[in-house]
């Protein structure tokens, strides 16, 4: 198993889980992603998924990479995208979500919560 993909996927699941109304996700470190805080992250994600229909697969697929980029940027810092392996890590996480039903379910649940506005600030 690829250790980079495993850690990044786990961080994504923690971040997505923290978006649930009852979510109490933990960050990997107190400093990681503390730039804007959860309310700002939710606002950014709501903007990204504002017009997504969960029943329209191309609609869901179109927001997957922007959502992942937003979450990983918040978790690990805005300059993350400048790293040489970032595109590979992002593609790997995207593939994990597409290929693993449990990850796809968490992703879709987070989008549904964001779209429906059930999450508070």
Long-range contacts (C-beta under 8 A, 24 or more apart in sequence): 2-92, 4-85, 4-89, 4-92, 5-89, 5-92, 5-93, 5-96, 8-72, 8-89, 8-92, 8-93, 9-92, 9-93, 9-96, 9-103, 11-72, 11-75, 11-76, 12-68, 12-71, 12-72, 12-93, 12-97, 12-103, 13-103, 13-106, 15-41, 15-71, 15-74, 15-75, 16-71, 16-106, 16-107, 16-109, 16-110, 17-106, 17-110, 19-45, 19-110, 19-113, 19-114, 19-119, 20-109, 20-110, 20-113, 20-119, 21-113, 21-118, 21-119, 21-120, 27-75, 28-75, 32-75, 32-76, 32-77, 33-74, 33-75, 33-76, 33-77, 35-74, 35-77, 35-78, 36-74, 39-121, 40-74, 41-70, 41-71, 41-74, 42-114, 42-119, 42-121, 44-70, 44-74, 45-70, 45-71, 45-110, 45-114, 46-114, 46-115, 46-117, 49-111, 49-114, 49-115, 50-115, 52-111, 52-115, 54-108, 54-111, 54-112, 54-115, 60-108, 60-111, 63-111, 64-94, 64-97, 64-98, 64-107, 65-90, 65-94, 67-107, 67-111, 68-93, 68-94
